[in-house]
Amino acid sequence: ILMSLYCNRISYLFINFALGSRYVSKTATKSVSEFEYDAPSMKTAVPGPKSQELLRQLGEIQNVGAVHFFCNYEESRGNYLVDVDGNRMLDVYTQISSIPIGYNHPALMKVMTNPNNVSTFVNRPALGILPPENFPDKLIESLLSIAPSGMRRVQTMACGSCSNENAFKTMFIWYRNKERGYANPSEHEVDTCMINQSPGCPDLSILSFMGAFHGRTLGCLATTHSKAIHKLDIPSFDWPIAPFPKLQYPLEEFVRENAQEEARCLEEVEDLIVKWRQKGKPVAGIVIEPIQAEGGDNHASPDFFSKLRNIARKHGCAFHVDEVQTGGGTTGKFWGHEHWGLDDPADVVSFSKKLLTGGYYHRDELKPDKPYRIFNTWMGDPSKNLFLSEVLNVIRRENLLEVVTRSGKALLQGLYTLQTQYPHILSRARGQGTFCAIDACNDATRDSIMIKARNKGLFMGSCGEKTIRFRPALVFKEYHVHQLLNILNDVLAEHK
Amino acid sequence: ILMSLYCNRISYLFINFALGSRYVSKTATKSVSEFEYDAPSMKTAVPGPKSQELLRQLGEIQNVGAVHFFCNYEESRGNYLVDVDGNRMLDVYTQISSIPIGYNHPALMKVMTNPNNVSTFVNRPALGILPPENFPDKLIESLLSIAPSGMRRVQTMACGSCSNENAFKTMFIWYRNKERGYANPSEHEVDTCMINQSPGCPDLSILSFMGAFHGRTLGCLATTHSKAIHKLDIPSFDWPIAPFPKLQYPLEEFVRENAQEEARCLEEVEDLIVKWRQKGKPVAGIVIEPIQAEGGDNHASPDFFSKLRNIARKHGCAFHVDEVQTGGGTTGKFWGHEHWGLDDPADVVSFSKKLLTGGYYHRDELKPDKPYRIFNTWMGDPSKNLFLSEVLNVIRRENLLEVVTRSGKALLQGLYTLQTQYPHILSRARGQGTFCAIDACNDATRDSIMIKARNKGLFMGSCGEKTIRFRPALVFKEYHVHQLLNILNDVLAEHK
């Protein structure tokens, strides 16, 4: 019954969105992968009674204030997340944008059942001292096959925060080596570093942007400025924070205004670099997201990034592009920075989430001069590299970057239509690939839309103050877009 | 041929170490687990030609200065690590102390082949928002079944550094909530925290000890003081650093001297707490390892820790025991702090390595007051909890804590004998369980002994300036101890 309900909705949608989207006709020939479901199917409000009981149990052990519901991952398939109450939702948040090719993809199941892989899961090595035989090969076939332009070196890490922390360290080490002319450190430096004092622990800084999110460990957190709840009560560093451009959308319609805004921000960046140098806390590196995600899906133009990269070069700062959320194909290119069209886009590019392993690439010049400077026990996890290799195979075999580009266009077009239809509720639709977002008129409305949509089988994420963010997997096809738009349209139509 | 060579050595050892160790007789009836090898077996010097070729390949991608050799994890078994050149070594370093029950333990292989577990590996959830159905149960049967005294709450994390970073954050949040009387933060606090400034980002500190190692991300690194190479060129915090007692070994023979030294350090701790409060950077927490590992295997008495815990309480500082290396059974008790005999040993206990997942326990009082204060994308990895459950089953079924205690006694006894035999080379044998160490006369001698031992099939780790550290798995039996001592004795006998 529920399925036919949704099929009706899809026909309805067909009519509703046919205008202005040349892809809608494909909905009719929907090519559901054999392992996926057809549509959402809801049995209870979410969280349902089972989720609520489990919430109570987990609440005895942890703060569960952020838990939405409990999942049945065994039963989840492709774009559909199944919860413990048997509700099946179209998932366009994908574990905070970290599921690359949907749930239980058959290619990933095979990694698990291949007996050659068992040992990689069971014996987690200390990669920095005792790598497995196939480690160089696996890096070459996975991470190096997608290396950003100009980068041939990569260091794996366990998570996004560790990736950024170690990327920062790499930039500090590079900067100080430059400053001391690649000579050995003085005895005074060696002595003072042991007690956290300058010059051994120098007063260097990383320049970041308002609205940025680069993680929550203490180094990363000093460059994160998206929400107070992340930062309150945690000691930090006196590092410079530049304004990130506040652009008007759609970008094509505000080219001149946006260029002015970007110029203002770039000027401020240069001022801060000079000011912090004068303060005795020189900027060793600039860190930025290609699209600010957690901070509210804020975009900037290729021209902005290209000029920022030049400012970094001019002032001798390393340029670190944080692709933890933008990386992995979700913008329609494998890396967000590819949209800038630069041969030398960055000195460091960090990743995690959809790449399943954390880590960062860097240019040769930034390689650590000595062992044990960038180091920890595990240095990543080779079992994640196994999955990543297979994810990359699927992306290539199924042309998923093209799928993302196509679905992204349909999604953005649909969001434009919705905001035209509901101008009192929605505005500022924006996106690249399926990395899309739209603002509600305020946070209460945003939250209410999200809850209502969830109860109709659409699970979305939020970001910024009043933004809904769409972060589907790369296997999100056009007919999924139409399911999404259809449910959203229903919610908005009912909204007072 | 090689095997018989080692059998001869074991007989030799039998004679050599029979005196003073009541367990030696068991060597004769060695009960090798069915899945393990009998003895080391060496084919080349280490690193062999295959390792050297792989080193060259990996060197194109990463700094390989810390890589010892490449491993064949498929062929490794129990206490024996096999390298790519077919060398089989008795491994008493176990991936920097992170392999709990040896390589390819059949119980762990079964986790992989159980079809019920596949989904847990393939679909890594964002645990903080969408936990799997069995998450509370799995926590109860794994981490909570070994919770330290007085602690019923646990937060998983991906690695040791993230565990400590988030434990620090937990203490900062707790401390500030106390200071503001559990009221909501002021608008000024909310505003200033976004730009890294006080009072929102307050000038709080963590007190740590010289010689400590708590990780290498920027927050952790500010409490790490073991080697300059870890800290050089990385900005840090002005946080207080107390002296860790420099004890004389064996502890039983220097009770009075050691008590004096510990009293001196405790006095310094109190002075620093007062001084930093006056500086406007109050100590929110004290962090300490039950045995300083990376810093050179430095011990302190239960009395020292008990008094330190009281000092923390007296001054309103949280007390954080970092069990990343000491946890998991290696000292003969599951946690190093259990040797102190305290009902309320700590406010926070962090772990990683042998527990396969990172994380920390904390007392109820320190639970975060709001969601998203302690948060990241993955918040651990439930597939590691699956392995941990099985490891705990094996520890219980095979009485591995008793095995560790027995093997540890034999090992320490053997080290005492060796340092008596070679007083010009070895000194300061010390240990708890199999968490043992011995000093060489200098770093060059230490390094030479380690390389020679490795070429005879014994792979050990180092720490501090001139220390050899022993970190075998929990399945390290007495006959393994004798293999170890036998090889070490051969190396020392040959040493000029």
Interface residues (C-beta under 8 A of the other chain):
Chain A: K50 L54 Q57 L58 E60 I61 Q62 N63 V64 G65 A66 V67 H68 F69 F70 C71 N72 Y73 E74 S76 L81 V84 Q95 I96 S98 I99 Y103 N104 H105 L108 M109 V111 M112 T113 N116 V118 S119 T120 F121 V122 N123 R124 P125 A126 G128 I129 L130 P131 P132 E133 F135 P136 L139 I140 L144 R152 R153 V154 Q155 A158 C159 G160 S161 C162 E165 N166 F168 K169 F172 I173 Y175 R176 N177 P185 E189 V190 C193 M194 I195 N196 Q197 G200 C201 P202 D203 L204 S205 M210 G215 R216 T217 L218 G219 A222 H225 K227 A228 I229 H230 K231 L232 D233 I234 P235 S236 F237 D238 W239 I241 S352 K353 L356 K367 P368 K370 P371 Y372 R373 I374 F375 N376 T377 W378 S383 F387
Chain B: K50 L54 Q57 L58 E60 I61 Q62 N63 V64 G65 A66 V67 H68 F69 F70 C71 N72 Y73 E74 S76 L81 V84 Q95 I96 S98 I99 Y103 N104 H105 L108 M109 V111 M112 T113 N116 V118 S119 T120 F121 V122 N123 R124 P125 A126 G128 I129 L130 P131 P132 E133 F135 P136 L139 I140 L144 R152 R153 V154 Q155 A158 C159 G160 S161 C162 E165 N166 F168 K169 F172 I173 Y175 R176 N177 P185 E189 V190 C193 M194 I195 N196 Q197 G200 C201 P202 D203 L204 S205 M210 G215 R216 T217 L218 G219 A222 H225 K227 A228 I229 H230 K231 L232 D233 I234 P235 S236 F237 D238 W239 I241 S352 K353 L356 K367 P368 K370 P371 Y372 R373 I374 F375 N376 T377 W378 S383 F387
